[in-house]
Amino acid sequence: MYKSRDEAVAYIKGGSEYPDIHGNVYFYQTNIGIIVSAEIYGLPVQNDCSGSSVFGFHIHEGSECTGNSMDEFADTLGHYNPKECPHPYHAGDLPPLFADNGYAYMSVLTSRFKLNEIIGKTVIIHEKPDDFTTQPSGNSGKKIACGKIEG
């Protein structure tokens, strides 16, 4: 896919426990901020009553979707937070993904970062929703999918 200098993409892949997760997160620079659009498939269904699920969704400061036996995405490090703000005011804090039967679409405008500041960073989907309170990262649980932001 052709990408201009005003856009970037992260190709999301699930970890070993959730290999069916896949999708793309696009970042578009505008004159008023960045439009972040995510389309994700294969998310686990966590609520048997409605088929809906909610997942924490963040930009992390690490540059690789690799890790170790304890955390397969450990090298993504913590939330992208260049101004050392409390959670949920990190530059990398994004709205949660609300999935319906494993599919989620989200689009948001943010001015917390510029496109060139996030190229090479990673996008993480967590197994639980962000509580927007717990420090330092919202108690959103295990990292279940990852993608590196490419310009």
Secondary structure, 3 states (H helix, E strand, C coil): CCCCCCEEEEEEEECCCCCCCEEEEEEEEECCEEEEEEEEECCCCCCCCCCEEEECEEEECCCCCCCCCCCCCHHHCCECCCCCCCCCCCCCECCCEEEECCEEEEEEEECCCCHHHHCCCEEEEECCCCCCCCCCCCCCCCEEEEEEEEC
